[in-house]
């Protein structure tokens, strides 16, 4: 069922789809502006040349046009028709050349002859065009005129952050990348989910603080970590969101630690709707958060992971490849994960010697009934297991009761003075 929310997410991805994003430049800023209309972002601009660990913030890339004209002056490849046609970070070029001279700058996918590939050349000066293999094969010998009207100049790398304060200053980091041009699953899907997750969390009480970051991948994460190194200790849990709009099932990639609380919580919250796999140093920005010098409790939440679907990094990753249903269900899963992360408290039973009397404390609603209610069952489990070492998630798993029922029972017992949270 396509929920109204799912349709909103798809509409937002559609609004962002035409924008030519890269790791820097006007397209990325326009994307952050659009996200700011869903959840206000604080914009950070980091100047070109800033040293960030072993890297440096690159020159800013902007593009206005790009084309290849045949001898008749017709545009046979045209950036205006699809922004994947120009390799991202192409240096400016204006030249006439033969097909043989042009060929090393042309990229296609022979195995998918009707798709345009996505290529980048961030850290090596080069220029190129991407086109369908069919179009490439149809180019006759002869002279061509090529133009890439781009600039690579000192500027800045942009990212946006939204912080939603909670009762605790400990944070849940929600991270997603914003540097791909017209590609829908990778990663407009996660931009849409993250923005709407922030909007939904903004309207309710929060036990933990949320920090949403929308940044270019790799260099953006490295830059953010370099600027925020002193503060990463406040990250209690983190999720890199990516590829959340395709029709595949959920896949959670564990943090490098493998047994972080976020790892346990996500696997639990997804249940039969997803699978979990071990960390690997390949993928999205979890690579930076889980580098050994940080080793943060950050996992990655996606549907079909990068590189495991043929449409990946091609023009076939378009708005038809992502669905409102998948986007809506991804947002719901994120909300579920966040509510377990926030509610997964460890308590100590303050009257641990024998069972405390529940009736006088207003906790035993069904004193004369034959079968205790689910709530009462949950209460007994929480009181029995809360010795300060076990969190509510482990109690929910052991009791096979719903996490929300366990959490409600724990809150009631805490309010009745029977439990105290352990930090
Ligand atoms: Zn990608």
Boltz pocket constraint, residues with backbone or C-beta under 6 A from the ligand:
constraints:
  - pocket:
      binder: B
      contacts: [[A, 180], [A, 186], [A, 306], [A, 313]]
      max_distance: 6.0
